[in-house]
Amino acid sequence: MNSQTSPASRIALVTGGSRGLGRNAALHLARKGVDVVLTYRSQREEAERVAAEIRALGRRAVVLPLDVADAASFAGFAEALAAALRSEWQRDSFDYLLNNAGIGIHAAFADTTEAQFDQLVNIHLKGVFFLTQRLLPLLADGGGILNLSSGLTRFSLPGYAAYAAMKGAVEVLSRYLARELGARGIRVNTLAPGAIETDFGGGAVRDNAQLNAFVASQTALGRAGLPDDIGAVVASLLSEDCGWVNGQRVEASGGMFL
């Protein structure tokens, strides 16, 4: 595939694209012919490696720093993104926004601190809300937004009260965005992964054999999820193949706790 874009080529912005599900989603998007802008908070070298993989697939890639917990930085990020779109693609807009960046905090409700709560709010709710708001002028009509949620909004496991509450709020926010942005032809959905073998949350599902076995025992398909299970769904939901899917929560968990 030629690395030069055509007028019909699409551009996706993936937050937290240097590792984990963000990296995997970026690569799946590239395989479907989508160019990618990916953000990182501190791991620039990892992000550049992902960009190199995307370019090896014949697509264009740009890497930009972004701290989704710092809403005051979003105006500057939007300016940097606009400059990158002009210089790399000669465009003033992008097509798809994947709000993926996040962290996991495991703490019992009784032990959750206000600092932990505020950190989760800033990253998973305030960050998603105001970054999306700031980027709306750059998002093309007819584009798409996909917000990452969690299976934990449907089933409850001790230690995730604050995290799941933020993700539940994002699911509600997504429905409102779908309603308000529909006039521009912009679709908004949430994707709720189940337990996935990544480094998220310290890599517990991937590295803890007992936890992995428990997840497998509670999943209809008999195993924990893999990054490719999620990246493929991301690329599909953002594509025109799912052009009539809007305002929905889609769970990709292999059938956990059915």
Protein Blocks (a to p, Z undefined) as FASTA:
>chain_A
ZZbdcfkbccdddehilgcjllmmmmmmmmnopacddddfklmmlmmmmmmmmmmnopac
ddddddfklmklmmmmmmmmmmmmmmmnopabdfbdcdfbccdddddfklpcfklmmmmm
mmmmmmmmmmmmmmmmmpcghiacdddddfklmpccehilmmmmmmmmmmmmmmmmmmmm
mmnopacddddddddddfehhlmmmmmmklmmmmmmmpfnlpacdfklmmmmmmmmmmmk
lmmgghiacddehopaZZ
